[in-house]
Amino acid sequence: MESFKSIFPFNQIEIAEYKIMTDADIDKALSASGKSFLHWSNKTFEERAIVLKNVASLLNERKEWLAKLITDEMGKVTKEAIAEIEKCALGCNYYAENAGQFLQDEIINTNYKKSFVAFQPIGAVLAIMPWNFPFWQVFRFAAPTLMAGNVALLKHAPNVCGCSLAIQNLFTDAGAEPGIFQSLIVDTNATTKILQSNIVQGVSLTGSEKAGSSVASIASTQIKKSVLELGGSDAFIVLADADIKKAAATAVTSRMQNAGQSCIAAKRFLIVQDVLNDFTDAVKEQIQKLKQGNPFDASITTGPMARLDLAEKLHEQIEQSVSKGAEVILGGEVNGCNYQPALLVNVQPGMPTFDEETFGPVFCIITVKDEEEVIEMANASRYGLGANVWTKNIDKGISLAKKLNSGSVFINSMVKSEPALPFGGVKKSGYGRELSKHGIMEFVNVKTIAVAE
């Protein structure tokens, strides 16, 4: 039987092997989802909240062990892995406490004796999730989906099967019956079959533009709802009146956390000419403080990239950009999955480091003349996930934010996904929203009920 292997990225040592499910296994899981939905959808919000709060407690109790599993499978440094688990617990509690309010009946004043909108679950929802935040990506889907009364099926990335099964165990140990949340160890072909099943009524994917296009195409032929959170090439704008030192420190954190492997990491740093040298010097100083190496070493700030092919692709993007005029002034050495944080200057449109998503620890500085050009350059991207604006003039910052084509804009702060704020993008970054009230609305039936005299 075919299997997936988990490999520790730092040294390429195999740590586990997971058998791929058979067609019979998949059919059994789908059947369990259908049966469990009948029970789960009829539970009250308070009853569902008990399970989610139990999961949150287990996440906090087991966070060190779960964090080790993350580091083993995709190389995240321990401190960041623990923070990821804690964030998942926060998300579970947020929806446990707020779902009932978000989905309460909405009274509409009409000519009917009574008319209102009810928000009801739709069935099983399939999640196709990536490896870079192997717990948080799942929980920001699962918490609202389950609290809405749906049941969940998870198709995780092949290199984090251990994380996938650990999440399923959390729900089982929290008191959820087996079909409420299931992790499916399946390949791409099986994913198509699952999505085509009548039991599955929607799909949420976080991943590449290519994967999103494929899944959305399949979902559309089945007339099923899809939510896509895809790539990003977020603009980080620094104006002349910005706090340069604070902006630089935040910029390096945003770009280099998780070894640069984040869809909402700042990737294109648009710096006005007047502060270019000061900003570049401040960034260089911050990057020189980073230490790349074994993610289990507490002194390490930057772990390995998750897979060899990803490190090779990043290196190719940098080399092609250099051939077109960019300059590497710091880092860029690669050894297997271990990539030394790099600083590039003179990056321009037409280079891979400008036009494409760079998923790794490379910091790309782009020079702009003024505020008019900065908006033009920021929007000159196929992506539109998040953006930053740094300025001491808040009114100016808000004005610029409204002109940026992105799903979110953070002023004088790093782009983050937080339970209370909607998350998602425009253009090739996808559609639909996760988190907040908006996220829980994605997979419910918005039902009109009208009563005549």
C-alpha positions as CSV (number, residue, x, y, z in Angstrom):
1,M,0.0,0.0,0.0
2,E,1.2,3.5,-0.9
3,S,2.1,5.8,2.0
4,F,3.2,9.3,2.9
5,K,6.5,10.0,4.7
6,S,7.2,12.6,7.3
7,I,10.8,13.9,7.0
8,F,12.5,16.3,9.4
9,P,13.5,19.2,7.1
10,F,16.6,20.2,9.0
11,N,18.5,17.0,8.2
12,Q,16.2,15.0,5.9
13,I,15.8,12.1,8.3
14,E,12.5,10.1,7.9
15,I,10.5,10.2,11.2
16,A,7.2,8.5,10.3
17,E,5.2,6.8,7.5
18,Y,1.5,6.9,7.1
19,K,-0.6,4.6,4.9
20,I,-2.9,6.1,2.4
21,M,-6.6,5.3,2.8
22,T,-8.3,2.9,0.5
23,D,-11.5,3.6,-1.3
24,A,-13.3,1.5,1.3
25,D,-11.8,3.6,4.1
26,I,-12.9,6.8,2.3
27,D,-16.5,5.5,1.8
28,K,-16.6,4.6,5.5
29,A,-15.5,8.1,6.5
30,L,-18.0,9.8,4.2
31,S,-20.8,7.6,5.6
32,A,-19.8,8.6,9.2
33,S,-19.9,12.2,8.3
34,G,-23.4,12.0,6.9
35,K,-24.7,10.2,10.0
36,S,-22.9,12.5,12.4
37,F,-24.3,15.6,10.7
38,L,-27.8,14.5,11.6
39,H,-26.9,14.5,15.3
40,W,-24.5,17.4,15.4
41,S,-26.6,19.8,13.4
42,N,-29.5,19.4,15.9
43,K,-27.4,20.2,18.9
44,T,-27.6,23.6,20.5
45,F,-24.8,26.2,20.3
46,E,-24.2,25.6,24.0
47,E,-23.7,21.8,23.4
48,R,-21.3,22.4,20.5
49,A,-19.4,24.9,22.6
50,I,-18.7,22.3,25.2
51,V,-16.7,20.3,22.6
52,L,-14.9,23.3,21.3
53,K,-13.9,24.5,24.8
54,N,-12.7,21.0,25.6
55,V,-10.5,21.1,22.5
56,A,-9.1,24.4,23.5
57,S,-8.2,23.0,27.0
58,L,-6.5,20.0,25.4
59,L,-4.6,22.2,23.0
60,N,-3.2,24.2,26.0
61,E,-2.5,21.0,28.0
62,R,-0.7,19.3,25.1
63,K,0.9,22.3,23.5
64,E,4.5,21.3,24.0
65,W,4.0,17.9,22.5
66,L,1.9,19.2,19.6
67,A,4.5,21.9,19.0
68,K,7.2,19.3,18.8
69,L,5.1,17.5,16.2
70,I,4.9,20.7,14.1
71,T,8.7,21.2,14.3
72,D,9.4,17.6,13.4
73,E,7.2,17.6,10.3
74,M,7.7,21.1,8.8
75,G,10.6,22.7,10.7
76,K,9.0,25.6,12.6
77,V,11.1,26.8,15.5
78,T,9.7,25.6,18.9
79,K,8.7,29.1,20.1
80,E,6.6,29.8,17.0
81,A,5.1,26.3,17.1
82,I,3.9,26.7,20.7
83,A,2.4,30.1,19.8
84,E,0.6,28.5,16.9
85,I,-1.1,25.9,19.3
86,E,-2.0,28.7,21.7
87,K,-3.6,30.6,18.9
88,C,-5.7,27.6,18.0
89,A,-7.1,27.4,21.5
90,L,-7.9,31.1,21.3
91,G,-9.8,30.5,18.1
92,C,-11.8,27.6,19.5
93,N,-12.9,29.7,22.5
94,Y,-13.7,32.7,20.4
95,Y,-16.3,30.7,18.3
96,A,-17.6,28.8,21.3
97,E,-18.4,32.1,22.9
98,N,-19.7,34.0,19.9
99,A,-21.2,31.6,17.3
100,G,-24.7,31.7,18.9
101,Q,-24.7,35.5,18.6
102,F,-23.4,35.5,15.0
103,L,-26.0,33.0,13.8
104,Q,-29.1,34.2,15.8
105,D,-32.2,34.7,13.7
106,E,-32.3,38.1,12.0
107,I,-35.7,39.7,12.2
108,I,-36.7,41.6,9.0
109,N,-39.5,44.2,9.0
110,T,-41.8,43.4,6.0
111,N,-45.6,43.3,5.2
112,Y,-45.7,39.7,6.5
113,K,-46.9,39.0,10.0
114,K,-43.4,37.7,10.7
115,S,-40.3,37.4,8.6
116,F,-36.8,36.5,9.5
117,V,-33.6,35.0,8.3
118,A,-32.3,31.8,9.9
119,F,-28.7,30.6,9.5
120,Q,-28.5,26.8,9.3
121,P,-25.7,24.3,8.6
122,I,-25.4,22.7,5.2
123,G,-23.6,19.3,5.8
124,A,-20.1,18.1,5.6
125,V,-17.4,20.6,4.5
126,L,-14.1,19.5,3.1
127,A,-10.9,21.4,4.1
128,I,-7.8,21.1,2.0
129,M,-5.1,22.6,4.1
130,P,-1.3,23.4,3.7
131,W,1.7,22.5,5.8
132,N,3.0,25.9,6.8
133,F,0.7,26.5,9.8
134,P,-0.5,22.8,10.1
135,F,-2.7,23.5,13.2
136,W,-3.9,27.1,12.8
137,Q,-4.9,26.8,9.2
138,V,-7.1,23.9,10.2
139,F,-8.6,25.4,13.3
140,R,-9.5,28.7,11.7
141,F,-11.7,26.6,9.3
142,A,-12.9,24.0,11.8
143,A,-13.9,26.2,14.7
144,P,-16.5,28.3,12.9
145,T,-17.6,25.4,10.6
146,L,-18.3,23.0,13.5
147,M,-20.0,25.7,15.7
148,A,-22.3,26.4,12.7
149,G,-23.5,22.8,13.0
150,N,-21.6,21.4,10.0
151,V,-19.2,18.4,10.2
152,A,-15.6,18.6,8.9
153,L,-13.4,16.4,6.7
154,L,-9.7,17.3,6.5
155,K,-7.3,16.6,3.7
156,H,-4.0,17.9,5.0
157,A,-0.7,18.3,3.2
158,P,1.1,14.9,2.9
159,N,4.2,16.1,4.9
160,V,2.1,16.8,8.0
161,C,0.0,13.7,8.4
162,G,1.0,13.4,12.0
163,C,-0.4,16.8,12.7
164,S,-3.6,15.9,10.8
165,L,-4.2,12.8,12.9
166,A,-3.3,14.7,16.1
167,I,-6.1,17.2,15.4
168,Q,-8.6,14.4,14.9
169,N,-7.6,12.9,18.2
170,L,-8.1,16.2,19.9
171,F,-11.7,16.2,18.9
172,T,-12.3,12.6,19.8
173,D,-10.7,13.2,23.3
174,A,-12.8,16.3,23.7
175,G,-16.0,14.3,23.4
176,A,-17.0,14.7,19.8
177,E,-18.4,11.6,18.1
178,P,-16.0,10.1,15.5
179,G,-17.7,11.5,12.4
180,I,-17.7,15.2,13.5
181,F,-14.1,15.8,12.5
182,Q,-12.1,13.3,10.4
183,S,-8.6,13.5,9.0
184,L,-8.3,11.7,5.7
185,I,-4.9,10.5,4.6
186,V,-5.5,10.6,0.9
187,D,-3.9,11.7,-2.4
188,T,-5.1,14.2,-4.9
189,N,-7.2,11.8,-7.0
190,A,-9.1,10.7,-3.9
191,T,-9.7,14.3,-3.0
192,T,-11.6,14.8,-6.2
193,K,-13.8,11.8,-5.4
194,I,-14.5,13.1,-1.9
195,L,-15.5,16.5,-3.2
196,Q,-17.8,14.9,-5.7
197,S,-19.6,13.0,-3.0
198,N,-23.2,14.1,-2.2
199,I,-22.3,14.1,1.5
200,V,-19.9,17.0,1.0
201,Q,-21.6,20.3,0.5
202,G,-18.7,22.8,0.4
203,V,-14.9,23.1,0.4
204,S,-12.4,25.4,1.9
205,L,-8.8,25.4,0.5
206,T,-5.7,27.2,1.6
207,G,-2.9,26.7,-0.8
208,S,-1.4,27.7,-4.1
209,E,-3.1,29.5,-7.0
210,K,-2.9,26.3,-9.1
211,A,-4.5,24.1,-6.4
212,G,-7.2,26.7,-5.8
213,S,-8.1,26.9,-9.5
214,S,-8.3,23.1,-9.7
215,V,-10.5,22.7,-6.6
216,A,-12.8,25.6,-7.5
217,S,-13.3,24.0,-11.0
218,I,-14.3,20.7,-9.5
219,A,-16.6,22.4,-6.9
220,S,-18.3,24.4,-9.6
221,T,-19.2,21.4,-11.6
222,Q,-20.8,19.9,-8.5
223,I,-22.5,23.3,-7.7
224,K,-20.8,23.4,-4.3
225,K,-19.6,26.4,-2.4
226,S,-15.9,27.0,-2.2
227,V,-13.7,29.4,-0.2
228,L,-10.1,30.0,-1.4
229,E,-7.3,31.5,0.5
230,L,-4.4,31.4,-1.9
231,G,-1.0,33.1,-2.4
232,G,0.1,36.5,-1.4
233,S,2.8,39.0,-2.3
234,D,2.0,41.6,0.3
235,A,3.2,45.1,0.0
236,F,4.9,46.7,3.0
237,I,4.8,50.5,2.4
238,V,7.2,52.8,4.3
239,L,6.5,56.5,3.8
240,A,9.0,59.3,4.5
241,D,7.4,60.2,7.9
242,A,7.4,56.6,9.3
243,D,9.1,55.5,12.4
244,I,12.0,53.8,10.5
245,K,13.4,51.7,13.3
246,K,10.1,50.3,14.3
247,A,9.0,49.7,10.7
248,A,12.3,47.9,10.0
249,A,12.0,45.6,13.1
250,T,8.4,44.8,12.3
251,A,9.3,44.2,8.6
252,V,11.9,41.7,9.4
253,T,9.6,39.8,11.8
254,S,6.8,39.8,9.2
255,R,9.1,38.6,6.5
256,M,11.2,36.0,8.3
257,Q,8.8,34.4,10.8
258,N,8.1,30.7,10.0
259,A,11.2,30.9,7.8
260,G,9.4,33.2,5.5
261,Q,6.7,30.6,4.7
262,S,3.5,32.5,5.2
263,C,0.9,33.7,2.8
264,I,0.5,36.9,4.7
265,A,4.2,37.6,5.3
266,A,5.2,41.0,3.8
267,K,7.1,40.2,0.6
268,R,7.5,43.4,-1.4
269,F,8.9,46.3,0.6
270,L,8.1,49.6,-1.1
271,I,10.3,52.3,0.4
272,V,10.1,55.9,-0.6
273,Q,13.5,57.3,-1.8
274,D,13.9,59.8,1.0
275,V,14.3,57.0,3.7
276,L,15.6,54.2,1.5
277,N,19.2,54.2,3.0
278,D,18.1,54.5,6.6
279,F,15.5,51.7,6.2
280,T,17.9,49.4,4.4
281,D,20.6,49.9,7.0
282,A,18.0,49.2,9.8
283,V,16.8,46.0,8.1
284,K,20.3,44.8,7.5
285,E,21.1,45.2,11.1
286,Q,18.0,43.2,12.1
287,I,18.6,40.4,9.6
288,Q,22.2,40.0,10.8
289,K,20.7,39.2,14.3
290,L,18.9,36.2,12.9
291,K,20.3,32.7,13.3
292,Q,19.4,29.9,11.0
293,G,19.7,26.3,12.1
294,N,18.1,23.4,14.0
295,P,14.6,24.5,15.0
296,F,14.8,22.6,18.3
297,D,17.7,24.8,19.4
298,A,16.3,27.6,21.5
299,S,18.9,30.1,20.2
300,I,17.7,29.6,16.6
301,T,15.4,32.2,15.1
302,T,15.0,30.7,11.6
303,G,14.4,27.0,11.0
304,P,14.7,25.2,7.7
305,M,12.3,25.5,4.9
306,A,9.8,22.6,4.9
307,R,10.9,20.8,1.7
308,L,13.9,20.6,-0.6
309,D,11.8,21.6,-3.7
310,L,10.7,24.7,-2.0
311,A,14.2,25.8,-1.1
312,E,15.3,25.1,-4.7
313,K,12.4,27.1,-6.1
314,L,13.2,30.1,-3.9
315,H,16.9,30.0,-4.9
316,E,15.9,29.9,-8.5
317,Q,13.7,33.0,-8.1
318,I,16.5,34.9,-6.4
319,E,19.1,33.9,-9.1
320,Q,16.8,34.9,-11.9
321,S,16.1,38.3,-10.2
322,V,19.8,38.9,-9.8
323,S,20.3,38.1,-13.5
324,K,17.8,40.9,-14.2
325,G,19.6,43.5,-12.0
326,A,18.7,42.8,-8.4
327,E,21.5,42.5,-5.8
328,V,21.9,40.2,-2.9
329,I,23.6,42.2,-0.1
330,L,23.1,39.7,2.7
331,G,22.6,35.9,3.0
332,G,21.1,33.7,0.4
333,E,23.3,30.6,1.0
334,V,21.4,27.3,0.8
335,N,22.2,23.9,2.2
336,G,19.4,21.4,1.7
337,C,16.3,23.0,3.3
338,N,18.5,25.4,5.3
339,Y,18.3,28.8,3.7
340,Q,20.2,31.8,5.2
341,P,17.9,34.8,5.4
342,A,18.6,37.0,2.3
343,L,18.3,40.7,1.7
344,L,17.8,41.8,-1.9
345,V,17.8,45.4,-3.2
346,N,17.0,47.0,-6.6
347,V,14.1,44.6,-7.0
348,Q,11.8,45.7,-9.9
349,P,8.7,44.6,-11.8
350,G,9.5,41.8,-14.2
351,M,11.7,40.0,-11.7
352,P,10.4,36.8,-10.1
353,T,10.9,38.3,-6.6
354,F,8.4,41.0,-7.6
355,D,6.0,39.2,-9.8
356,E,5.7,35.9,-8.0
357,E,5.1,34.8,-4.4
358,T,8.4,34.2,-2.7
359,F,7.7,31.6,-0.1
360,G,10.9,31.7,2.0
361,P,13.3,33.9,4.0
362,V,14.1,36.5,1.3
363,F,13.6,40.3,2.0
364,C,13.0,42.3,-1.2
365,I,13.4,46.1,-1.2
366,I,11.8,48.1,-4.0
367,T,12.5,51.9,-4.3
368,V,9.6,54.3,-5.1
369,K,9.7,58.0,-5.7
370,D,6.6,59.2,-3.9
371,E,3.1,58.2,-2.6
372,E,1.5,58.2,-6.0
373,E,4.0,55.7,-7.3
374,V,3.8,53.6,-4.2
375,I,0.1,52.8,-4.8
376,E,0.8,52.0,-8.4
377,M,3.6,49.6,-7.5
378,A,1.7,48.0,-4.6
379,N,-1.3,47.2,-6.8
380,A,0.9,46.0,-9.7
381,S,0.6,42.4,-8.4
382,R,-1.6,39.5,-9.4
383,Y,-2.2,39.0,-5.6
384,G,-4.2,41.0,-3.1
385,L,-4.1,39.3,0.3
386,G,-2.7,41.9,2.8
387,A,-0.7,45.1,3.0
388,N,1.0,47.4,5.4
389,V,1.3,51.2,5.5
390,W,3.8,52.9,7.8
391,T,3.3,56.6,8.4
392,K,2.8,58.9,11.4
393,N,-0.1,60.6,9.7
394,I,-3.0,58.2,10.4
395,D,-5.5,60.0,8.1
396,K,-3.0,59.6,5.3
397,G,-2.5,56.0,6.1
398,I,-6.2,55.3,6.0
399,S,-6.5,57.2,2.8
400,L,-3.8,55.1,1.2
401,A,-5.2,51.9,2.7
402,K,-8.5,52.4,0.8
403,K,-6.6,52.6,-2.5
404,L,-4.8,49.3,-2.0
405,N,-6.3,46.3,-3.7
406,S,-6.1,43.8,-0.9
407,G,-8.2,41.9,1.6
408,S,-6.7,43.7,4.6
409,V,-4.4,46.7,5.3
410,F,-2.6,47.1,8.7
411,I,-1.3,50.6,9.5
412,N,1.9,50.7,11.6
413,S,1.5,47.1,12.4
414,M,2.2,43.6,11.0
415,V,-0.5,41.8,9.0
416,K,-2.0,39.1,11.2
417,S,-4.9,36.7,11.2
418,E,-7.0,37.1,14.3
419,P,-10.3,35.4,15.3
420,A,-12.3,38.6,15.5
421,L,-11.2,40.0,12.1
422,P,-12.2,38.7,8.7
423,F,-9.4,37.2,6.7
424,G,-9.1,36.6,2.9
425,G,-8.0,38.2,-0.3
426,V,-8.9,39.5,-3.8
427,K,-7.6,38.9,-7.3
428,K,-5.4,35.7,-7.4
429,S,-5.3,35.6,-3.6
430,G,-8.7,33.9,-3.7
431,Y,-12.3,34.7,-2.5
432,G,-14.5,34.3,0.5
433,R,-13.5,35.0,4.1
434,E,-12.3,33.1,7.2
435,L,-12.6,34.1,10.8
436,S,-14.9,36.7,12.5
437,K,-18.7,36.7,11.9
438,H,-18.0,36.8,8.1
439,G,-16.1,33.5,8.3
440,I,-18.9,31.5,10.0
441,M,-21.3,32.7,7.4
442,E,-19.5,31.1,4.5
443,F,-20.9,27.6,5.0
444,V,-24.5,28.2,6.2
445,N,-27.8,28.2,4.5
446,V,-29.2,31.8,4.7
447,K,-32.8,30.8,4.9
448,T,-35.7,33.2,4.5
449,I,-38.8,32.4,6.6
450,A,-42.0,34.5,6.1
451,V,-45.3,34.0,7.9
452,A,-48.6,35.4,6.4
453,E,-51.7,36.3,8.4
